[in-house]
Structures are given as C-alpha cells and as structure tokens.
Amino acid sequence: QPEVYQKYRRTIEQFAMEQMEAGHISDNLAVIYDEMLRLGVLNKELAHRLSGILFTHKLTCLDRQVSRAIIWHEELKEPQIVPIVNGEAYFRVYTPNYCIILEDTSENYFCRSVSYQDEALMHPEVYLERCLALAPDELSYALYYMRGSGTNRELATGDSGYVLKLLQAEQISRQCKAELMP
C-alpha cells in the first residue's frame, strides 16, 4: 500500500540509516537498504558502512545438527567462519570463487551431502561504481571490482590503485596477488 509507505517513509529511512551505521543486515533490512539506495541516499560515510553489508549472503540449512559454515574464497588467505543459528547464517561474498563447508556439532565436515540455500541479499554490481567513487580505499570494493566476474578484469586507466590495494593487503592470498601481476 503506497500511501502507508509514504506516510512512514521518513521514519523507515531514519531506522535504515541507524541499522546501516550499526552494520546490521537481514532479509528485511536488505529490501529497505535497496530502496533507499535506489532513491540516491548515498554519501561517503554510508559507502564506507556499506562495504561490510553490500556483499552479504544468507545461508539457510534445515539440518539442525549443522552449527557452523566455513567460507573459503580463492582470493583470501583465511576463511570466514560463521555460526549457524536457527538454521541461518550470514557471510560475505566478494567474488564467485568461493566454497562453503558445513560443520556439525560433532565437528564433522560436509561439502555436498548436506543441503543448504545460499542467497545474495543485495546486488553490489548496481552500487559498485558509486561506492568506489565515495570509498575507494575499501578493500571489499577493490576486490569485487577486480575479481567480481571470477577472473581478473582487463586493466583500465585508473585501475592501478585497486591493484596496488590488493597487492598490499595482508588478507589477499598469494595466488590472487600473483594473478594480478602482469
């Protein structure tokens, strides 16, 4: 109902800004954030905050014995390890080069034998150009920009700063750094 939305729009925007500043994300917040960003509510501070939110995925697993998800990115040295609470976990994905390993309460690991759903909550490709312009020093934007298609992008004028950022970042794997070098 558009009239109800219009009536509470300002309150919703204020709430969303507070949630973004706190770094919170969920299915419902992602919808609100997307609406705000489509309306052009983006500044330097918000672009920095979004660097930790924009790449969030939601994992849903119905097997109640599964307690953690381990997400390995080809480009990163260390995995993300996130708890699965009430069948849900939230994690960040910067490139398509990642795999998910599930761990149960008995410390057994599973790759394909346990079903789960992995869904992106936001669409970073829509906002990347503006976020890069406002927060060019954020590693997540540089990584997505350079490797978001799964391979290195053709270097263009102005990309050297992003390549340098990735080459200097401790979190980036040796393999990824080697692939960035001409």
Contacts in CASP RR format, 6 or more apart in sequence:
PFRMAT RR
TARGET T0000
AUTHOR 0000-0000-0000
METHOD contacts of the structure
MODEL  1
QPEVYQKYRRTIEQFAMEQMEAGHISDNLAVIYDEMLRLGVLNKELAHRL
SGILFTHKLTCLDRQVSRAIIWHEELKEPQIVPIVNGEAYFRVYTPNYCI
ILEDTSENYFCRSVSYQDEALMHPEVYLERCLALAPDELSYALYYMRGSG
TNRELATGDSGYVLKLLQAEQISRQCKAELMP
5 12 0 8 1.000
12 32 0 8 1.000
13 36 0 8 1.000
13 41 0 8 1.000
15 32 0 8 1.000
16 29 0 8 1.000
16 32 0 8 1.000
16 33 0 8 1.000
16 36 0 8 1.000
17 36 0 8 1.000
17 41 0 8 1.000
17 46 0 8 1.000
19 29 0 8 1.000
19 32 0 8 1.000
20 33 0 8 1.000
20 46 0 8 1.000
20 49 0 8 1.000
20 50 0 8 1.000
20 53 0 8 1.000
21 49 0 8 1.000
23 49 0 8 1.000
23 52 0 8 1.000
23 53 0 8 1.000
25 33 0 8 1.000
25 53 0 8 1.000
25 56 0 8 1.000
25 90 0 8 1.000
25 121 0 8 1.000
26 90 0 8 1.000
26 121 0 8 1.000
27 58 0 8 1.000
27 121 0 8 1.000
30 56 0 8 1.000
30 121 0 8 1.000
30 122 0 8 1.000
33 53 0 8 1.000
33 122 0 8 1.000
34 122 0 8 1.000
34 123 0 8 1.000
37 126 0 8 1.000
37 127 0 8 1.000
42 50 0 8 1.000
42 127 0 8 1.000
42 130 0 8 1.000
42 131 0 8 1.000
42 134 0 8 1.000
43 134 0 8 1.000
44 134 0 8 1.000
44 135 0 8 1.000
46 134 0 8 1.000
47 130 0 8 1.000
47 131 0 8 1.000
47 134 0 8 1.000
47 135 0 8 1.000
47 138 0 8 1.000
48 134 0 8 1.000
48 135 0 8 1.000
48 138 0 8 1.000
50 127 0 8 1.000
50 131 0 8 1.000
50 135 0 8 1.000
51 131 0 8 1.000
51 135 0 8 1.000
51 138 0 8 1.000
51 139 0 8 1.000
51 140 0 8 1.000
51 141 0 8 1.000
52 92 0 8 1.000
52 140 0 8 1.000
53 122 0 8 1.000
54 122 0 8 1.000
54 124 0 8 1.000
54 127 0 8 1.000
54 131 0 8 1.000
54 140 0 8 1.000
55 92 0 8 1.000
55 93 0 8 1.000
55 94 0 8 1.000
55 122 0 8 1.000
55 124 0 8 1.000
55 140 0 8 1.000
55 144 0 8 1.000
56 90 0 8 1.000
56 91 0 8 1.000
56 92 0 8 1.000
56 93 0 8 1.000
56 120 0 8 1.000
56 121 0 8 1.000
56 122 0 8 1.000
57 90 0 8 1.000
57 91 0 8 1.000
57 92 0 8 1.000
57 93 0 8 1.000
57 118 0 8 1.000
57 119 0 8 1.000
57 120 0 8 1.000
57 121 0 8 1.000
58 88 0 8 1.000
58 89 0 8 1.000
58 90 0 8 1.000
58 118 0 8 1.000
58 119 0 8 1.000
58 121 0 8 1.000
59 69 0 8 1.000
59 82 0 8 1.000
59 84 0 8 1.000
59 88 0 8 1.000
59 89 0 8 1.000
59 90 0 8 1.000
59 91 0 8 1.000
59 100 0 8 1.000
59 116 0 8 1.000
59 117 0 8 1.000
59 118 0 8 1.000
60 87 0 8 1.000
60 88 0 8 1.000
60 116 0 8 1.000
60 117 0 8 1.000
60 119 0 8 1.000
61 69 0 8 1.000
61 84 0 8 1.000
61 87 0 8 1.000
61 88 0 8 1.000
61 89 0 8 1.000
61 102 0 8 1.000
61 114 0 8 1.000
61 115 0 8 1.000
61 116 0 8 1.000
61 117 0 8 1.000
62 87 0 8 1.000
62 115 0 8 1.000
63 102 0 8 1.000
63 104 0 8 1.000
63 114 0 8 1.000
63 115 0 8 1.000
64 87 0 8 1.000
65 104 0 8 1.000
65 105 0 8 1.000
65 106 0 8 1.000
66 84 0 8 1.000
66 87 0 8 1.000
66 102 0 8 1.000
66 103 0 8 1.000
66 104 0 8 1.000
66 105 0 8 1.000
66 110 0 8 1.000
66 114 0 8 1.000
66 116 0 8 1.000
67 83 0 8 1.000
67 84 0 8 1.000
67 103 0 8 1.000
67 104 0 8 1.000
67 105 0 8 1.000
68 81 0 8 1.000
68 82 0 8 1.000
68 83 0 8 1.000
68 84 0 8 1.000
68 89 0 8 1.000
68 102 0 8 1.000
68 103 0 8 1.000
69 81 0 8 1.000
69 82 0 8 1.000
69 84 0 8 1.000
69 89 0 8 1.000
69 91 0 8 1.000
69 100 0 8 1.000
69 101 0 8 1.000
69 102 0 8 1.000
69 103 0 8 1.000
69 116 0 8 1.000
70 79 0 8 1.000
70 80 0 8 1.000
70 81 0 8 1.000
70 100 0 8 1.000
70 101 0 8 1.000
70 102 0 8 1.000
70 103 0 8 1.000
70 109 0 8 1.000
71 79 0 8 1.000
71 80 0 8 1.000
71 81 0 8 1.000
71 82 0 8 1.000
71 91 0 8 1.000
71 92 0 8 1.000
71 93 0 8 1.000
71 98 0 8 1.000
71 99 0 8 1.000
71 100 0 8 1.000
71 101 0 8 1.000
72 79 0 8 1.000
72 98 0 8 1.000
72 99 0 8 1.000
72 101 0 8 1.000
73 79 0 8 1.000
73 80 0 8 1.000
73 93 0 8 1.000
73 94 0 8 1.000
73 95 0 8 1.000
73 97 0 8 1.000
73 98 0 8 1.000
74 95 0 8 1.000
74 97 0 8 1.000
74 98 0 8 1.000
74 173 0 8 1.000
74 175 0 8 1.000
74 176 0 8 1.000
75 94 0 8 1.000
75 95 0 8 1.000
75 97 0 8 1.000
75 143 0 8 1.000
75 147 0 8 1.000
75 172 0 8 1.000
75 173 0 8 1.000
75 175 0 8 1.000
75 176 0 8 1.000
76 94 0 8 1.000
76 171 0 8 1.000
76 172 0 8 1.000
76 173 0 8 1.000
76 176 0 8 1.000
77 170 0 8 1.000
77 171 0 8 1.000
77 172 0 8 1.000
77 173 0 8 1.000
77 174 0 8 1.000
78 171 0 8 1.000
80 91 0 8 1.000
80 92 0 8 1.000
82 89 0 8 1.000
82 90 0 8 1.000
82 91 0 8 1.000
83 89 0 8 1.000
84 102 0 8 1.000
90 121 0 8 1.000
92 140 0 8 1.000
93 120 0 8 1.000
94 140 0 8 1.000
94 143 0 8 1.000
94 144 0 8 1.000
94 147 0 8 1.000
94 148 0 8 1.000
95 143 0 8 1.000
95 144 0 8 1.000
95 147 0 8 1.000
95 148 0 8 1.000
95 150 0 8 1.000
96 148 0 8 1.000
96 149 0 8 1.000
96 150 0 8 1.000
97 147 0 8 1.000
97 150 0 8 1.000
99 111 0 8 1.000
100 111 0 8 1.000
100 116 0 8 1.000
100 118 0 8 1.000
101 109 0 8 1.000
101 110 0 8 1.000
101 111 0 8 1.000
102 109 0 8 1.000
102 110 0 8 1.000
102 111 0 8 1.000
102 114 0 8 1.000
102 116 0 8 1.000
103 109 0 8 1.000
103 110 0 8 1.000
104 110 0 8 1.000
124 131 0 8 1.000
124 144 0 8 1.000
128 141 0 8 1.000
128 144 0 8 1.000
128 145 0 8 1.000
131 138 0 8 1.000
131 141 0 8 1.000
132 141 0 8 1.000
132 142 0 8 1.000
132 145 0 8 1.000
135 141 0 8 1.000
136 142 0 8 1.000
136 161 0 8 1.000
136 162 0 8 1.000
137 165 0 8 1.000
139 165 0 8 1.000
139 166 0 8 1.000
139 169 0 8 1.000
139 171 0 8 1.000
142 161 0 8 1.000
142 162 0 8 1.000
142 165 0 8 1.000
142 166 0 8 1.000
143 166 0 8 1.000
143 172 0 8 1.000
145 153 0 8 1.000
145 162 0 8 1.000
146 152 0 8 1.000
146 153 0 8 1.000
146 159 0 8 1.000
146 162 0 8 1.000
146 163 0 8 1.000
146 166 0 8 1.000
146 180 0 8 1.000
147 153 0 8 1.000
147 176 0 8 1.000
152 179 0 8 1.000
152 180 0 8 1.000
153 159 0 8 1.000
155 163 0 8 1.000
155 182 0 8 1.000
163 180 0 8 1.000
166 172 0 8 1.000
166 176 0 8 1.000
166 177 0 8 1.000
166 180 0 8 1.000
167 177 0 8 1.000
167 180 0 8 1.000
167 181 0 8 1.000
END
